[in-house]
């Protein structure tokens, strides 16, 4: 087997194996988010399967090209079909709870791909017979790792950004099928199987019913049924309804957006103010609102164009900055009269680096001395869960007592609107008891 062909095959293996891992992590975001408790086990199981693949490949003693060709063909089918949007969505729709669907996805799709492709380098180094074992394995690992490097960057920063995740899935499958044909010399039977696999992978990925699919999120705009509203449509981000608008005059929005607009315009009376919105959603907070100046920050550089074209059907009002919310807060020199925090990676899932005390404390830096912080959270309606109690306690450890409005008290999950003032500070609280009741004195002190 020519040395150049061996290096080409192991390059494809590295490119597609790590590409499959990157795609899998992205496919999981709409369903289970991108928290470290999701990504770390996913990467860990992938590496475990890869290690087991190395061991299995080392035990292969004959038919080297045929074994690798078979592995590539099966991996192409698993990746091209199993990583397609419809298949992943169906897994999480029909297998509950979500951790069980995650386990099936990782165990039945991602790990087999890693195990099959992991066999490539130890198998093909048997064909480099005129070199020292260390030299042969070192060269093969170099080309494999170089493929992994280019696969992770190329698929995430180029293909996903410009063509979408489905295109990245198909590119990964197509690379493996090309490697299969390179190994088998385009044998008619293998060529027919490769073509059939390519057709199935293409069909599966073309069926993903989304409006747009980027490296950060999948977006869908669809009509919804809302009593009393005129032709309402929702803007779905990672399987979560992020915004809503209808064709009334003036338009109606989702309840939490209308609540935030009332707080800013009516309760606070903001006019000619600078408002920072972390998490763009559908840009409805500033829709037809000319009284104030809005700056939106969202990590996805394509979200504004998608929202304008498919959801708002008009230009979005305000400035847009494509950046991570925490990075923007840490680096901007601007100061705002209000900061609205509305950041979700998936339904109910706020990125973990945006719930810490350090993040909420950093927000005070971008607020003017009399500024207000408004946060939209999705918590249990009774605020009884550990996550609800701890998140609210974290915010109040920085800003002191904040106003908390639960908008859907009867639902298991509700929009919870938190309002805090930059001028406030946390202070120790006392408990009124019959023996020492300072309520009257405290009330007098507060009325001065």
C-alpha positions as CSV (number, residue, x, y, z in Angstrom):
1,X,0.0,0.0,0.0
2,X,1.6,3.3,-1.0
3,X,2.7,5.4,1.9
4,X,0.9,8.5,0.6
5,X,-2.4,6.6,0.5
6,X,-1.8,5.4,4.1
7,X,-1.2,9.0,5.3
8,X,-4.3,10.2,3.4
9,X,-6.5,7.5,5.0
10,X,-5.3,8.3,8.6
11,X,-5.8,12.0,7.9
12,X,-9.4,11.3,6.9
13,X,-9.8,9.2,10.0
14,X,-8.5,12.0,12.3
15,X,-10.6,14.7,10.4
16,X,-13.8,12.7,10.6
17,X,-13.5,11.2,14.1
18,X,-13.0,14.5,15.8
19,X,-15.4,16.1,13.4
20,X,-18.1,13.6,14.6
21,X,-17.3,14.5,18.2
22,X,-17.7,18.3,17.5
23,X,-21.0,17.7,15.6
24,X,-22.3,15.4,18.4
25,X,-21.6,18.1,21.0
26,X,-23.4,20.7,18.8
27,X,-26.4,18.3,18.3
28,X,-26.8,17.9,22.0
29,X,-27.1,21.6,22.8
30,X,-30.8,22.0,21.9
31,X,-31.7,19.0,24.1
32,X,-29.4,19.0,27.1
33,X,-27.5,22.2,26.8
34,X,-23.7,22.7,26.8
35,X,-22.9,22.6,30.5
36,X,-19.7,20.9,31.6
37,X,-21.7,18.1,33.1
38,X,-22.9,17.3,29.5
39,X,-19.7,18.0,27.5
40,X,-17.2,16.3,29.8
41,X,-18.9,12.9,30.0
42,X,-19.5,13.0,26.2
43,X,-15.9,13.7,25.5
44,X,-14.9,11.1,28.1
45,X,-16.9,8.3,26.6
46,X,-15.7,9.3,23.1
47,X,-12.1,9.0,24.3
48,X,-12.8,5.7,26.0
49,X,-14.3,4.3,22.8
50,X,-11.3,5.6,20.9
51,X,-8.9,3.9,23.3
52,X,-10.8,0.6,22.9
53,X,-10.6,1.1,19.2
54,X,-6.8,1.4,19.4
55,X,-6.6,-1.9,21.3
56,X,-8.9,-3.7,18.9
57,X,-7.0,-2.4,15.9
58,X,-3.7,-3.7,17.4
59,X,-5.2,-7.2,17.4
60,X,-6.0,-7.3,13.7
61,X,-3.5,-9.6,11.9
62,X,-4.8,-9.8,8.3
63,X,-6.9,-8.2,5.6
64,X,-5.8,-4.7,6.8
65,X,-7.3,-2.7,3.9
66,X,-10.5,-4.6,3.9
67,X,-11.0,-4.1,7.7
68,X,-10.4,-0.4,7.5
69,X,-12.6,0.0,4.5
70,X,-15.4,-1.8,6.3
71,X,-14.9,0.4,9.4
72,X,-15.0,3.5,7.3
73,X,-18.2,2.4,5.5
74,X,-20.0,1.6,8.7
75,X,-18.8,4.8,10.4
76,X,-20.1,6.8,7.4
77,X,-23.5,5.4,7.8
78,X,-23.5,5.9,11.6
79,X,-22.3,9.5,11.3
80,X,-24.2,10.5,8.2
81,X,-27.6,9.2,9.5
82,X,-27.2,9.0,13.2
83,X,-25.9,12.5,13.6
84,X,-28.6,14.0,11.4
85,X,-31.0,16.4,13.0
86,X,-34.2,14.4,12.5
87,X,-32.6,11.3,14.1
88,X,-31.2,13.1,17.1
89,X,-34.5,15.0,17.6
90,X,-36.5,11.7,17.4
91,X,-34.2,10.1,20.0
92,X,-34.8,12.9,22.5
93,X,-38.5,13.1,21.6
94,X,-39.3,9.4,22.2
95,X,-36.7,8.4,24.8
96,X,-37.3,10.0,28.2
97,X,-35.9,11.2,30.4
98,X,-33.3,13.2,28.5
99,X,-30.3,11.6,30.3
100,X,-31.4,8.2,29.0
101,X,-31.7,9.6,25.4
102,X,-28.2,11.1,25.8
103,X,-26.9,7.7,26.9
104,X,-28.4,6.0,23.9
105,X,-27.1,8.7,21.5
106,X,-23.5,8.4,22.9
107,X,-23.5,4.7,23.3
108,X,-25.2,3.7,20.0
109,X,-23.9,6.4,17.6
110,X,-20.9,8.4,18.8
111,X,-18.9,5.7,20.6
112,X,-19.2,3.1,17.8
113,X,-17.9,5.7,15.3
114,X,-14.9,6.4,17.6
115,X,-14.3,2.7,18.2
116,X,-14.3,1.9,14.5
117,X,-12.1,4.8,13.4
118,X,-9.8,4.3,16.4
119,X,-8.7,1.0,14.8
120,X,-7.3,2.8,11.7
121,X,-3.8,3.9,12.8
122,X,-2.7,0.6,14.5
123,X,-4.0,-1.4,11.5
124,X,-2.4,0.6,8.8
125,X,1.0,0.9,10.5
126,X,1.3,-2.8,9.7
127,X,1.7,-1.8,6.1
128,X,4.6,0.5,6.7
129,X,7.0,-2.5,6.9
130,X,10.2,-0.8,5.8
131,X,10.3,1.7,8.7
132,X,11.0,1.4,12.4
133,X,7.9,0.8,14.5
134,X,8.4,4.2,16.2
135,X,8.9,6.0,13.0
136,X,5.8,4.4,11.3
137,X,3.5,5.0,14.3
138,X,4.8,8.5,14.8
139,X,4.2,9.5,11.1
140,X,0.7,7.9,11.2
141,X,-0.3,9.6,14.4
142,X,1.0,12.9,13.0
143,X,-1.3,12.8,10.0
144,X,-4.2,11.5,12.1
145,X,-3.8,14.3,14.7
146,X,-3.3,16.9,11.9
147,X,-6.6,15.7,10.5
148,X,-8.3,16.0,13.9
149,X,-7.0,19.6,14.2
150,X,-8.2,20.6,10.8
151,X,-11.5,18.7,11.2
152,X,-12.3,20.5,14.5
153,X,-11.5,23.9,13.2
154,X,-12.8,23.4,9.6
155,X,-16.1,22.0,10.5
156,X,-16.9,24.3,13.4
157,X,-15.5,27.6,12.1
158,X,-16.1,27.2,8.4
159,X,-18.7,24.6,7.4
160,X,-21.1,25.1,10.4
161,X,-20.8,28.8,10.2
162,X,-21.5,29.2,6.5
163,X,-23.4,26.1,5.5
164,X,-24.9,24.7,8.8
165,X,-24.5,21.7,11.0
166,X,-26.3,19.3,8.5
167,X,-23.7,20.2,5.9
168,X,-20.9,19.4,8.4
169,X,-22.5,16.0,9.0
170,X,-22.7,15.2,5.3
171,X,-19.1,16.4,4.8
172,X,-17.9,14.0,7.6
173,X,-19.8,11.1,6.0
174,X,-18.6,12.0,2.5
175,X,-14.9,12.0,3.7
176,X,-15.3,8.5,5.2
177,X,-16.9,7.3,2.0
178,X,-14.1,8.7,-0.1
179,X,-11.6,6.9,2.1
180,X,-13.6,3.7,1.6
181,X,-13.3,4.0,-2.2
182,X,-9.6,4.9,-1.9
183,X,-9.0,1.7,0.0
184,X,-11.1,-0.7,-2.1
185,X,-10.1,0.7,-5.6
186,X,-13.7,1.5,-6.4
187,X,-14.9,-2.1,-6.5
188,X,-18.5,-2.1,-7.9
189,X,-20.1,-3.6,-4.9
190,X,-18.4,-1.2,-2.4
191,X,-19.1,1.7,-4.7
192,X,-22.8,0.9,-4.8
193,X,-22.9,0.7,-1.0
194,X,-21.0,3.9,-0.7
195,X,-23.4,5.7,-3.1
196,X,-26.4,4.3,-1.2
197,X,-25.0,5.5,2.1
198,X,-24.3,9.0,0.6
199,X,-27.9,9.2,-0.7
200,X,-29.3,8.1,2.7
201,X,-27.1,10.6,4.6
202,X,-28.0,13.4,2.2
203,X,-31.7,12.6,2.5
204,X,-31.6,12.4,6.3
205,X,-29.8,15.8,6.6
206,X,-32.1,17.5,4.1
207,X,-35.1,16.6,6.2
208,X,-34.1,18.7,9.2
209,X,-37.0,21.1,9.4
210,X,-35.3,24.2,10.7
211,X,-35.2,27.7,9.4
212,X,-31.5,28.1,10.0
213,X,-28.7,26.0,11.5
214,X,-25.5,27.6,12.7
215,X,-22.5,26.5,14.8
216,X,-24.2,27.9,17.9
217,X,-27.9,27.1,17.6
218,X,-30.7,25.9,15.4
219,X,-33.5,28.3,14.6
220,X,-37.1,27.7,13.6
221,X,-39.9,30.2,12.9
222,X,-43.4,28.7,12.9
223,X,-47.0,29.8,13.4
224,X,-48.4,29.2,16.8
225,X,-51.9,29.2,18.3
226,X,-52.4,32.0,20.8
227,X,-56.0,33.0,21.7
228,X,-56.7,36.7,21.1
229,X,-53.7,37.2,18.8
230,X,-53.5,37.8,15.1
231,X,-51.4,35.3,13.1
232,X,-48.8,34.9,15.9
233,X,-45.4,33.3,15.0
234,X,-42.7,32.1,17.4
235,X,-38.9,32.2,17.1
236,X,-37.5,28.9,18.3
237,X,-33.9,28.8,19.4
238,X,-32.5,25.3,20.3
239,X,-36.0,23.8,20.7
240,X,-37.1,26.7,23.0
241,X,-39.6,29.4,22.1
242,X,-37.4,32.5,22.6
243,X,-39.7,35.2,21.2
244,X,-43.2,35.7,19.8
245,X,-44.8,38.4,17.7
246,X,-48.2,38.7,15.9
247,X,-49.6,41.0,13.3
248,X,-51.8,43.1,15.5
249,X,-51.3,46.9,15.6
250,X,-49.4,47.4,17.9
251,X,-48.0,43.9,17.9
252,X,-48.3,41.5,20.8
253,X,-45.2,39.8,22.2
254,X,-44.5,36.9,24.6
255,X,-45.6,37.7,28.1
256,X,-42.2,38.2,29.6
257,X,-41.1,40.6,26.9
258,X,-44.3,42.7,27.5
259,X,-43.5,42.6,31.2
260,X,-40.0,43.9,30.6
261,X,-41.2,46.6,28.3
262,X,-43.7,47.8,31.0
263,X,-41.0,47.9,33.6
264,X,-38.6,49.9,31.4
265,X,-41.2,52.3,29.8
266,X,-43.9,52.6,32.4
267,X,-42.5,51.7,35.9
268,X,-39.1,53.3,35.4
269,X,-40.2,55.8,32.8
270,X,-37.1,55.3,30.7
271,X,-36.7,57.8,27.8
272,X,-33.5,58.5,25.9
273,X,-31.7,55.8,27.9
274,X,-29.0,53.3,27.0
275,X,-30.1,49.7,27.5
276,X,-27.9,46.6,27.1
277,X,-29.6,43.3,26.3
278,X,-27.5,40.1,26.8
279,X,-29.1,37.4,24.6
280,X,-30.8,38.7,21.5
281,X,-33.7,36.3,21.1
282,X,-35.9,37.7,18.4
283,X,-35.0,41.4,19.1
284,X,-38.6,42.1,20.2
285,X,-37.7,44.1,23.3
286,X,-36.8,47.1,21.0
287,X,-39.4,46.3,18.3
288,X,-41.2,49.5,17.4
289,X,-39.8,51.1,20.6
290,X,-38.1,54.4,19.6
291,X,-37.8,55.9,23.0
292,X,-34.5,54.3,24.0
293,X,-31.2,53.1,22.6
294,X,-30.7,49.4,22.6
295,X,-27.5,47.3,22.3
296,X,-27.9,43.6,21.8
297,X,-25.1,41.1,22.6
298,X,-25.3,37.5,21.4
299,X,-22.7,34.9,20.7
300,X,-24.1,33.9,17.3
301,X,-23.1,36.4,14.6
302,X,-25.9,35.2,12.3
303,X,-28.8,35.6,14.7
304,X,-29.7,39.1,13.7
305,X,-29.9,38.4,9.9
306,X,-32.0,35.2,10.7
307,X,-34.4,37.1,13.0
308,X,-34.8,40.0,10.5
309,X,-35.5,37.8,7.5
310,X,-37.7,35.1,8.9
311,X,-39.2,36.4,12.2
312,X,-39.4,40.2,12.4
313,X,-39.6,40.6,8.6
314,X,-38.1,44.0,9.2
315,X,-34.8,45.5,10.4
316,X,-34.2,45.0,14.1
317,X,-33.9,48.2,16.1
318,X,-30.6,48.8,17.9
319,X,-27.0,48.0,17.7
320,X,-25.8,44.4,17.6
321,X,-22.5,43.0,18.9
322,X,-21.5,39.3,18.2
323,X,-19.7,38.3,21.4
324,X,-19.9,36.2,24.5
325,X,-22.0,38.0,27.1
326,X,-19.4,37.6,29.9
327,X,-16.5,38.7,27.7
328,X,-18.4,41.8,26.5
329,X,-19.3,42.7,30.1
330,X,-15.6,42.3,31.1
331,X,-14.2,44.4,28.3
332,X,-16.6,47.1,27.3
333,X,-16.0,50.7,28.4
334,X,-19.6,51.7,27.9
335,X,-22.1,52.3,30.8
336,X,-25.8,51.6,30.6
337,X,-28.9,52.7,32.3
338,X,-30.3,49.2,32.3
339,X,-28.9,45.7,31.6
340,X,-31.4,43.0,30.6
341,X,-30.1,39.4,31.0
342,X,-31.9,37.0,28.8
343,X,-29.3,34.3,28.0
344,X,-30.2,30.7,27.3
345,X,-28.2,27.9,25.6
346,X,-31.3,25.7,25.4
347,X,-34.7,25.5,27.1
348,X,-34.3,26.5,30.8
349,X,-30.5,26.2,30.5
350,X,-28.4,29.3,31.2
351,X,-24.7,28.8,30.3
352,X,-23.0,28.0,33.6
353,X,-20.5,30.8,33.4
354,X,-23.4,33.3,33.4
355,X,-24.9,32.3,36.7
356,X,-22.0,32.8,39.0
357,X,-21.5,35.6,41.6
358,X,-18.5,36.9,39.6
359,X,-20.7,37.4,36.5
360,X,-23.5,39.2,38.4
361,X,-20.9,41.4,40.1
362,X,-19.3,42.2,36.8
363,X,-22.6,43.5,35.5
364,X,-22.5,46.2,38.2
365,X,-19.5,47.6,36.4
366,X,-21.4,48.3,33.2
367,X,-24.3,49.8,35.0
368,X,-24.5,53.5,35.7
369,X,-24.8,54.4,39.4
370,X,-28.6,54.6,39.2
371,X,-28.9,51.8,36.7
372,X,-31.2,48.8,37.0
373,X,-30.5,45.1,36.3
374,X,-33.4,43.0,34.8
375,X,-33.0,39.3,34.5
376,X,-35.3,36.8,32.8
377,X,-34.9,33.4,34.4
378,X,-36.8,30.1,33.8
379,X,-37.3,28.4,37.2
380,X,-39.9,26.3,38.9
381,X,-43.0,28.3,39.6
382,X,-42.8,27.8,43.4
383,X,-39.1,28.7,43.5
384,X,-38.5,25.7,45.6
385,X,-35.8,23.8,43.7
386,X,-32.2,24.1,44.8
387,X,-31.3,25.7,41.5
388,X,-34.0,28.4,41.9
389,X,-33.1,29.1,45.5
390,X,-29.3,29.2,44.9
391,X,-29.5,31.3,41.7
392,X,-31.7,34.0,43.4
393,X,-29.5,33.9,46.4
394,X,-26.4,34.4,44.2
395,X,-27.9,37.5,42.6
396,X,-29.0,39.0,45.9
397,X,-25.6,38.3,47.4
398,X,-24.4,41.0,45.0
399,X,-27.3,43.4,44.8
400,X,-29.2,42.9,48.0
401,X,-32.9,42.5,48.0
402,X,-34.3,42.3,44.4
403,X,-37.9,42.3,43.1
404,X,-39.0,38.9,41.9
405,X,-42.1,38.4,39.7
406,X,-43.2,34.9,38.8
407,X,-45.3,35.2,35.6
408,X,-46.7,31.6,35.4
409,X,-47.2,30.5,39.0
410,X,-49.3,27.5,38.1
411,X,-46.8,26.0,35.7
412,X,-43.9,23.6,36.7
413,X,-41.5,26.0,34.9
414,X,-42.1,29.7,34.8
415,X,-40.6,32.9,33.6
416,X,-39.2,34.6,36.7
417,X,-38.4,38.3,36.3
418,X,-35.8,39.7,38.7
419,X,-35.2,43.5,39.1
420,X,-32.2,44.8,41.0
421,X,-30.7,48.3,41.4
422,X,-27.0,49.1,41.1
423,X,-27.3,51.5,44.1
424,X,-28.4,48.7,46.4
425,X,-26.0,46.6,48.5
426,X,-26.5,43.3,50.4
427,X,-27.1,43.8,54.2
428,X,-27.7,41.4,57.0
429,X,-31.4,40.8,57.9
430,X,-33.0,40.3,61.3
431,X,-36.0,38.3,62.3
432,X,-39.0,39.9,64.1
433,X,-40.1,37.9,67.2
434,X,-42.5,38.8,70.0
435,X,-39.7,39.2,72.6
436,X,-37.7,41.7,70.5
437,X,-39.9,43.3,67.8
438,X,-38.1,46.2,66.1
439,X,-40.7,46.4,63.3
440,X,-41.9,49.9,64.3
441,X,-38.4,51.3,64.6
442,X,-37.3,49.8,61.3
443,X,-40.4,51.3,59.6
444,X,-39.7,54.7,61.0
445,X,-36.0,54.5,60.0
446,X,-37.0,53.5,56.4
447,X,-39.5,56.4,56.1
448,X,-36.9,59.1,56.7
